[in-house]
Amino acid sequence: LVGLFTRMLTIPLWFLVPAIAAVSAVGVYAVHSTTFDLLLMVGLGVFGYILRKMHFPMSPLILGFVLGEMLEQNLRRALSISNGEFGILWSSSIAQTLLVLAVAVLALPPLLRLIRKRRQPATEAKAE
């Protein structure tokens, strides 16, 4: 099927995009037979288009969409076991280590960018 898929790449986008949208609309309507699902599909499509134009990476969004349900189920299960106590989420040393690493992953890039910006004018002043 590799030959078929490579030939599909030669199909112009002006034909391919509406064909994919039509097949998707038929599939979405076939599942529940409600127009709300069609409107939701169009709304999410417009939202995805806006995100792509703003240069947001799509892979984290898709990963969150795929893993979100599993995350929610396991969070509910953990809170059910601990009788609703949130302390179970950070009580073990492994959980604390992972939380510290997650905070570091979120906090370090802006901090490094700020440090780089502060160093840059100092090096430019020395060069002059």
Buried (B, 14 or more C-beta within 10 A) or exposed (E): EEEEEEEEEEEEEEEEEEEEEEEBBEEBBEEEEEEEBBEEBBEEEEEBEEEEEEEEEEEEEEEEEEEEEEEEEEEEEEBEEEEEEEEBBEEEEEEEEEEEEEEEEEEEEEEEEEEEEEEEEEEEEEEE
